[in-house]
Structure formats: structure tokens, C-alpha cells
Amino acid sequence: MKKLVNGVEVEESQSEARVERVGDRLMVRSPNGTHSGIAVRRGDTVYISYRGRQYQIEPVKAGRASGGKEHSGELKSPLPGVVVDVLAEEGSNVTLGQKIIVLEAMKTQQFLVAPFDGRLASVRIIKGDQVAEGVLLAVVEPTEN
């Protein structure tokens, strides 16, 4: 079954990992060890924080062209929280997966990362800001090739 993971279409695959719910956490047990994560469902979208990364998982909509959609570059707060740190300056170059913002939500630090190589065009928050779910925190513009 196909899903969108952070805006990119992927095919679900079988894994040796087992997932168990323990209170408000998910325990993922695999041959590589045991790690905890958090998952929050909002409508058809599931937001997951696992091993320092954020994932947004959505169903593929009917009639959608294959090959993955472009990420807008907007980094929005997945949950209400507090900005713990801003790790890159406005105007700086960033690379795919680079941590840009640290947000504390639900007693867990969430890292918002660059969705692609580019330039951090806008940072709209500072350390210590309280933010609501869905608030635009920063914008990454793709690097021109």
C-alpha cells in the first residue's frame, strides 16, 4: 500500500520490527535495539517523532500523480510546544535532513529538519517562543541548480 511520507510517495514494506503501545509512547523493537516514539493522529494524517526525526504520513489521494509531491519548504509546528532552540540562521544554506528547529512538545523534543538542500529564507520564531499546532516556524527555499 502506498503512503506519503513527508510529501514523498513510498510503498509500505514488511519489517522485522514490532511496535507496542506503552502509555502515550510507542516502543519499537527491532534487531537493531529498542527505541521509543510518539504518534499523533489528526484526521487522515499521522505525525510521528522517532529517533530525533519527524515524519508526516498521509494516504495517497485518488488521482494523484505518481512520483511524490514537492515539499513546500514550510516548517510548521506539528503540535503545540515551546521552541527549545533554533540551530540555523536565516539566510544560511541547509542540507536535506539538517536539524533546524528544536521544539518541545508532549515532554519530548521534536526536531524539524530541512526537507531538501536549500537556503533558510525565513525564521519566524526565537528560542523560548510558545507555538500552537500548525504555526509556520520557518521556510526553506530550494537551491537553484
CORVEN-V896831 format. One line per field, one symbol per residue. ss: DSSP state (@ for helix, = for strand, . for the rest). phi: phi as a letter, one per 20 degrees, with the letter a starting at -180 (. if undefined). burial: + if it has 16 or more other ideal C-beta (glycine too) atoms within 10 Angstrom, else -. Layout:
ss = ???
phi = ???
burial = ???
//
This chain:
ss = .====..====......=====..======..==========..======..=======..............===....======......==....=======..======....======......==....=======...
phi = .ecedlndfcefcfbefddcecmedddddbgepdcdbcccecmedddcdblncdcddcfffgnfffonefefneddffbfacfeadecegneecdgnffdcddeblmceddedffafrcffbcdccgnfecefnffeacddfffe
burial = ---+----+----------------+-+--------+++-------+++----+-++-------------+-+-+-+++-+-++-+++-----+---+-++++-+----+++++++-+++-++-+-----+-----++++-----
//
